[in-house]
């Protein structure tokens, strides 16, 4: 990145900040919304179109990030029926108790709780239901700018057809009950609707053992937190911890290994900042999205007299412009925790502000040639 960097105006910061008051629920996103236990389920398209089958969906931020970010909200005892994706689909549980299933008939199942992450493999049917007693909410990150849509388990299409909902050649939902029965609209005959997958089609899907699926779930109890994951964390006013989830992210701890290492096209890791601390000013060339899960945050962009900032509402998400200087503050009395999505599976290199680099050097720390925090004395052995 050049020293000129990216200067972000206050209006652009606000445009990239998606607060709960900006969330637009889509209750017509998918073909199963009239099935008895799926009525009322809501989907959200925060960044990118996701895989919604509703041509009238609302997208908060359309810029291509290399991945899509959305959400699903289900009332207790509500089900999202079996479907498959062609790219990664990663769930972060924000609230509720969930039962996930894998297989067209839900042959495999397991539980997912608050702040757990599950990376659903491509090319397998997955479904989920809220088994708790309060509304559940899941952030969802999808691989690729164009995830390629979804395929439904055959029985879902058959049952949806009984409610008058079908998929057309563009994978959009068609509601035949909305047509004038005396004069059917063009393109609403059965031969123009997407047919369910055949038995032969199903033989081309992937299969995972229970142990393999378990390896794609990361519970909060399984996290490997490091207080040495950022160069700035060596300084008293920048106390932070990072715990990898998938991909190598931005952690500068050379001992860090992600629990989930297969290709996704992005990385995810937890970032926790102590009360009154901040990350310190830094920038990353890749896209970055912050899912602000807990605590009170202040987001600062730019440096010096150009600094602009916002204090997002609880539960917000923010898309940091690639290459922009940023400083993430915890302005609350307790710890603040966010899930950070970065644009590479591999290491997303951090460039630190000169003040951070100098202060860390004075404290005896620097970044080695591999991008990891290391003792400065061992990297500069001939300096006085």
HUFENJO-V317937 format. One record per backbone hydrogen bond with DSSP energy under -1.0 kcal/mol. CO is the residue of the C=O (numbers start at 1). NH is the residue of the N-H. E is the energy in kcal/mol with one decimal. If there is no record, write none. Layout:
BEGIN
co;nh;e
CO;NH;E
CO;NH;E
END
This chain:
BEGIN
co;nh;e
9;13;-2.2
10;14;-2.3
11;15;-1.9
12;16;-1.7
16;319;-1.9
18;317;-2.2
19;22;-3.0
20;23;-1.1
26;43;-1.9
29;53;-3.1
30;33;-1.2
32;35;-1.8
35;38;-2.3
37;79;-2.9
38;41;-1.5
42;73;-2.7
43;26;-2.6
44;71;-1.6
45;60;-1.9
46;61;-1.9
47;69;-2.1
49;52;-1.3
53;173;-2.6
54;57;-1.8
61;48;-2.4
66;144;-1.6
68;142;-2.5
69;46;-1.1
69;47;-2.6
70;140;-2.6
71;44;-2.2
72;138;-2.6
73;42;-2.6
74;136;-2.9
75;78;-1.6
78;130;-2.0
80;128;-2.0
82;153;-2.1
83;126;-2.8
84;151;-1.7
85;123;-2.8
88;143;-2.2
89;120;-2.6
90;141;-2.4
91;118;-2.0
92;139;-2.5
93;115;-3.1
95;137;-2.1
97;131;-2.2
98;112;-2.1
99;129;-1.8
100;110;-1.9
101;127;-1.9
102;108;-2.3
103;106;-1.6
108;102;-2.3
110;100;-2.7
112;98;-2.2
113;116;-2.2
116;93;-2.4
117;218;-2.9
118;91;-3.0
120;89;-1.0
123;206;-2.5
125;103;-2.2
126;83;-1.7
127;101;-2.6
128;80;-3.4
129;99;-2.2
130;77;-2.9
136;74;-1.7
137;94;-2.4
137;95;-1.7
138;72;-2.2
139;92;-2.6
140;70;-3.1
141;90;-2.7
142;68;-2.4
151;84;-2.7
153;156;-1.5
153;157;-1.2
154;158;-2.0
155;159;-2.5
156;160;-2.6
157;161;-2.1
158;162;-1.0
160;163;-1.2
160;165;-2.0
161;164;-1.4
164;176;-2.7
166;174;-3.1
167;194;-3.1
168;171;-2.2
172;168;-2.3
174;166;-2.2
175;178;-1.1
176;179;-1.2
180;183;-1.1
185;188;-1.3
189;192;-2.1
190;193;-1.7
198;202;-1.9
201;204;-1.7
202;205;-1.4
209;213;-2.3
210;214;-2.3
211;215;-1.6
213;216;-1.5
214;217;-1.5
216;119;-2.5
218;117;-2.0
219;222;-1.5
220;223;-1.2
226;242;-1.9
229;252;-3.8
230;233;-1.2
231;234;-1.6
232;235;-2.3
235;238;-1.8
239;274;-2.0
241;272;-2.9
242;226;-1.9
243;270;-2.9
245;260;-1.6
246;268;-2.8
249;348;-3.4
252;373;-2.9
253;256;-1.9
260;247;-1.8
267;342;-1.6
268;245;-2.0
268;246;-2.2
269;340;-3.2
270;243;-2.0
271;338;-2.6
272;241;-2.6
273;336;-2.2
274;277;-2.2
277;330;-2.6
281;353;-2.3
282;326;-2.8
283;351;-2.5
284;323;-2.9
287;343;-1.6
288;320;-2.7
289;341;-2.9
290;318;-2.0
291;293;-1.3
291;339;-2.3
294;337;-1.6
296;331;-2.1
298;329;-2.9
299;310;-1.5
300;327;-2.1
301;308;-1.9
303;306;-1.9
304;307;-1.4
308;301;-2.7
310;299;-2.8
313;316;-1.4
316;292;-2.1
317;18;-3.1
318;290;-2.9
321;324;-2.1
325;302;-2.0
326;282;-2.2
327;300;-2.2
328;279;-1.9
329;298;-1.8
330;276;-1.2
336;273;-2.5
337;294;-2.5
338;271;-2.9
339;291;-3.0
340;269;-1.7
341;289;-2.5
342;267;-2.4
345;248;-3.4
351;283;-1.9
353;357;-2.2
354;358;-2.7
355;359;-2.3
356;360;-2.7
357;361;-2.2
358;362;-2.6
359;363;-1.4
360;365;-2.9
361;364;-1.3
364;376;-2.1
366;374;-2.6
368;371;-2.0
372;368;-2.9
374;366;-2.2
376;380;-1.8
380;383;-1.4
END
